[in-house]
Amino acid sequence: MTDALQTAFYIMLFSRIIAASAQRKLSVYLKKGGLVAYPTESCYGLGCLPTLAKALGKLAHLKKGRNTRV
């Protein structure tokens, strides 16, 4: 398993209100270069903090071979 997949963090949100403790955990995770998957209207999106090269590298690794922008 790749490093990017090992560090993937999945959060299922069943309401639009996120508990403060979950917000803090997510914030810390993203600041460490983590990736998140989130639902959109038609599929899941992948996200990270765009200011962290480490996180962008993980995202690019997951998307390699596709003609899409990171």
C-alpha positions, 0 to 999 in steps of 0.5 A: 500500500502506498504512503498516500493510501496509508495516510488517507483519512475517511470521515463520514458526515451524516449531518451538516453540523460537525462537532467541534472536536471533529473539526479540531481533529480534521484541522490537525490532520490536514495540517500534517499533510493529510487527504480527505474524501468528501461527497459531492452531488455526483461523486466523491472529491479528494481534498487537502491543504493547497499550501502544503507541498507534501499534501499536493504530492500525495494528491498528485500520486493518487491522481497519476495517469489522469489528464486532470488538474491537481 
